[in-house]
Structures are given as structure tokens and as C-alpha cells.
């Protein structure tokens, strides 16, 4: 018999609604305040903007040329947001933030379906407010959208195996196909790998033979192919070079570290250890306490089986990406909800057995330890020189000092109050209060991104040039594109021609774009200046010497923007 809660709890509907409201606030508050940044954000938002303004919805285009590194679903959703709500930063970030919120909703629904409401609510709260999850989901990337579809497919595959229901396996093909349309064949490969691990290590309650037959259900395969293949086949037919670049170069070669061009981050085998800690961040002590003191269910209990699926999937993803030569913090995004579900189910069994009292003191200590650690690190950054130098190197603006002090005091207060509520056996209130740490961190990082906007975005440069040349300007960039000045295109300075391009993201397009290629030589810039047309060239400060050595600056006026210099003609 399930044990009674150790203290009065909030009504289930109220508690669920509060969790979803808090998660929504973490993911959406101030979403449009930071400008579109000069990294993947600008690249992907520019592609969607081109679609919404009459560009091809079949072959994504960046700066006028094909860009086929990723499938189009995220671009489609952003383009629809632009059409529905206008063009801006929050509209571009909305699909990813909404996808992350839907993951929390999915945790709640799965918890109710499995008669584990506390587990569903806790998992929704943990993943929906975890620092790393929130920050990545507020950024324009493919991974939040992939996480939604991939985790939905995994949940349906798990339920199909627990209940021996081929119909559920067939339904799983819809989110799995959407996952492939979000980030390519990786979604299929990862679900297959997790299924194989489950088949080999923990096939119960089905036999391995029966589970294998469920995996290779012909109708499921047909549904997946019918949904996932049309765009890929049409793109291969319309775009020369697509088949090799998308299926081989972007998938297999990226994993092996032989992708052309080499534009990804390399890291040691232990790269994802610290990354995962940042991903779950403030919830690390509570998940650790559940690993130490949490309860397990009966082997045949579907809830326990779901925890095993989550654990096995998390470990499989961690191992897979650790073996890959391509490293990126956002690759581990689906691991955060998986770990949250595993830990939350351990909490559910504690409540069912009336054993919360054995865990609450340890959980309270973990909450308090987080707040005290934040305070200690802040004080150390003031009085301990190595930590102080580390803060300075992080680029934290002096203007953010008061906000940082307020954040630290807020983290300490929330942590200690949550610890007190846990000692008083007020579990729902304690977890919800601790979840507000996610909102505090989100608000601070939003302010930080706004303060560092001139360093990470060219919005200010674009506004200056629009005011200087209201009739338009021939815009050039010196050698760089992604991670430096890509937001120029989004903010209306298009086409953006790259002189002596060293861009990796334009590599495919400049080889297949023909006369539309934005990759030009120095002669193109000289002709534009000689014609008398308004001309501007953006130069990263790190490349200023090479630009000046080229002689192209002769007769142009330099305008200093701190992290870059823009040369204009006529002045």
C-alpha cells in the first residue's frame, strides 16, 4: 500500500499548474531582450527570415546560398513565428523555448499515466528549471526541438515495450520522424542505440525475441519512412551535393572527426562530466541525495521499468557523445530530463512507502550546501586572487556587480528556506521554492547577455549603418562570418558579402551557389568603392592588421565599435 505523505501537500492540479507556470517563466521571461547573437543564433534566424520573405522552404539558404547542414523543421517553425508575430529575437527563440516547456508538460502527463504524479511533477520541475537546460532552450539551436521529439519517441517506445502494444510503437514513429526533421539521422541512430542497449541488458517484461519483433514491426518502419524520407529525397533531387554532405559528411564524418570543413569543438573524453553538472546545476545535490537514499520499486513495476529505461538511455547518450570527436554542451540536453525522471521516480517510491523521513534531512543539507557554496565562491572571487582573476577573464561587466550580489543573496535565501521546508516535511513547497533558483539564474543571465550585447551582436552596428545610409549600403565583411558578424544579415544588412572568406558555414554554399555566392575577392570591394555606391566593410579587431595591410582602407572612414571597426565610403 502506498504510504501517506508526511505533511499536507498542495492539490495535484494546483501543484502541476504552479510547476508549469514557473517553468514557463524561466524559459520565456525576457526572451527577446538580448539581441540575436553572432553565433548559431544569427545563422539559423537568418535562414528562417529568408524563408518567411519568399525564400525556398525546401532548401534552406544562408546569405543567398544553400545551407544544408541541418534539416528544415526549426527553420519552418521560426519562419511561421515571423509571419504570425513579426520579426524579432523572441519570435526566433520561441520554438525552442516552447519545445522545452512541452518536455516538462510531457513529464507531468507521463507521471499521471504511470500513476506516479509526484515523479512527473518533480521531473518537470527539475528539468524545466535546471540552469543548463534553461539557457540552451532560450537559445536558437536544434537540440531543444530534437529533445522534445526524441524524448517523446523514447517514452512511446518504452510504453510499447512495457505493454506489448505495437500500436504505441507505430505512434512513436511520428515524433521520431520529426526528430529526424529537426537534426537529421542522429535521432534515429540514438533511439536505435538505446533500444539495442535495453534489448541486451534489461528486456523485461518481454522476452528478447518478442521485444525485437516489436522493434522491427513492418508497419512502424513504413510509417517512419513515409514521414521522414520525403524531404530528404526531394532535397537530394533538387540540390547537387546534398546526399554526400547531409548523410555522410554531417552525420558519419562529424562523429569520426573527419568532417569537411573542420568547424567543430574538440575535447577530452571527460568533457561531458563538467558539462552535465552545469546542465543540472542547482539540482545536483538533490539528485545525488536521491541516488544515495532513494527507493526502488518492484522489478515488474512499470514505474521502475521507466526509471531503468531513463537511466540506460542517459548512460548510452553520455557514452556515445564522449566517444565522438565532435563535442558540444548542447548535445547532452536530452540527458537532463532523463536524469530528472530517474531521480524523481526514486522520490516517488519513497513517498509510496512512507519513507520520505529518511531522505528529507539529506535533501535539506544538499539545498543548504548549494546556497552556501554560491556564497563561498562569490566571497572567494573577491578575496582570493585566482578566483578574482577568473571572474575578470569571464568578461563580467562592472555594471553587473550589484546584480551579482543580489543573485548570490537570492540563491542563499532560497536554498536555506527550501532546506527549512524540507526539514518541516513540506515537500511540494520546498521543491517549488528551490525551483525559483532557476528563475533567478535566468533573469541574471538575461541581464548579462544584454550588457554584453555589443560584444556578441552587431545590432548596434546595423542601426548605425541604417541611419547613415537610409537608402541602403553595399555591405562587406573581412574574412569572417559565423561567430563574429552573422547578425548583420539578420538586422537588414544584406546581402552580406565576405571578402577572402574563411567561413566554414558558407563553405558548401560558396561551392554550390554559382553567381549568387557571397564569397568574393578584394576586387569586388574595390569596384563597389570606385562606383561611388555607399559601401561598408565590417572588420573584427583581431583581423584589423591584415585588413589595413591590404590597402583596402584607403579613402574610407573608420568607425570604432570597440570589438570591431567598420570602414565606410563615402563618409
C-alpha positions, 0 to 999 in steps of 0.5 A: 500500500502506498504510504501517506505523505508526511505533511499536507501537500498542495492539490495535484492540479494546483501543484502541476499548474504552479510547476508549469507556470514557473517553468514557463517563466524561466524559459520565456521571461525576457526572451527577446531582450538580448539581441540575436547573437553572432553565433548559431543564433544569427545563422539559423534566424537568418535562414528562417527570415529568408524563408518567411520573405519568399525564400525556398522552404525546401532548401534552406539558404544562408546569405543567398546560398544553400545551407544544408547542414541541418534539416528544415523543421526549426527553420519552418517553425521560426519562419511561421513565428515571423509571419504570425508575430513579426520579426524579432529575437523572441519570435526566433527563440520561441520554438525552442523555448516552447519545445522545452516547456512541452518536455516538462508538460510531457513529464507531468502527463507521463507521471499521471499515466504511470500513476506516479504524479509526484515523479512527473511533477518533480521531473518537470520541475527539475528539468524545466528549471535546471540552469543548463537546460534553461539557457540552451532552450532560450537559445536558437539551436536544434537540440531543444526541438530534437529533445522534445521529439526524441524524448517523446519517441523514447517514452512511446517506445518504452510504453510499447515495450512495457505493454506489448502494444505495437500500436504505441510503437507505430505512434512513436514513429511520428515524433521520431520522424520529426526528430529526424526533421529537426537534426537529421539521422542522429535521432534515429541512430540514438533511439536505435542505440538505446533500444539495442542497449535495453534489448541486451541488458534489461528486456523485461517484461518481454522476452528478447525475441518478442521485444525485437519483433516489436522493434522491427514491426513492418508497419512502424518502419513504413510509417517512419519512412513515409514521414521522414524520407520525403524531404530528404529525397526531394532535397537530394533531387533538387540540390547537387551535393546534398546526399554526400554532405547531409548523410555522410559528411554531417552525420558519419564524418562529424562523429569520426572527426573527419568532417569537411570543413573542420568547424567543430569543438574538440575535447577530452573524453571527460568533457561531458562530466563538467558539462552535465553538472552545469546542465543540472546545476542547482539540482545536483545535490538533490539528485545525488541525495536521491541516488544515495537514499532513494527507493526502488520499486518492484522489478515488474513495476512499470514505474521502475521499468521507466526509471531503468529505461531513463537511466540506460538511455542517459548512460548510452547518450553520455557514452556515445557523445564522449566517444565522438570527436565532435563535442558540444554542451548542447548535445547532452540536453536530452540527458537532463530530463532523463536524469530528472525522471530517474531521480524523481521516480526514486522520490516517488517510491519513497513517498509510496512507502512512507519513507520520505523521513529518511531522505528529507534531512539529506535533501535539506543539507544538499539545498543548504550546501548549494546556497552556501557554496554560491556564497563561498565562491562569490566571497572567494572571487573577491578575496582570493586572487585566482578566483578574482582573476577568473571572474575578470577573464569571464568578461563580467561587466562592472555594471553587473556587480550589484546584480551579482550580489543580489543573485548570490543573496537570492540563491542563499535565501532560497536554498536555506528556506527550501532546506527549512521546508524540507526539514518541516516535511513540506515537500511540494513547497520546498521543491517549488521554492528551490525551483525559483533558483532557476528563475533567478539564474535566468533573469541574471543571465538575461541581464548579462547577455544584454550588457554584453550585447555589443560584444556578441551582436552587431545590432548596434552596428546595423542601426548605425549603418541604417541611419547613415545610409537610409537608402541602403549600403553595399555591405562587406565583411573581412574574412569572417562570418559565423561567430563574429558578424552573422547578425548583420544579415539578420538586422537588414544588412544584406546581402552580406558579402565576405571578402577572402572568406574563411567561413566554414558555414558558407563553405558548401554554399560558396561551392554550390551557389554559382553567381549568387555566392557571397564569397568574393575577392578584394576586387569586388570591394574595390569596384563597389568603392570606385562606383561611388555606391555607399559601401561598408566593410565590417572588420573584427579587431583581431583581423584589423592588421591584415585588413589595413595591410591590404590597402583596402582602407584607403579613402574610407572612414573608420568607425570604432565599435570597440570589438570591431571597426567598420570602414565606410565610403563615402563618409 
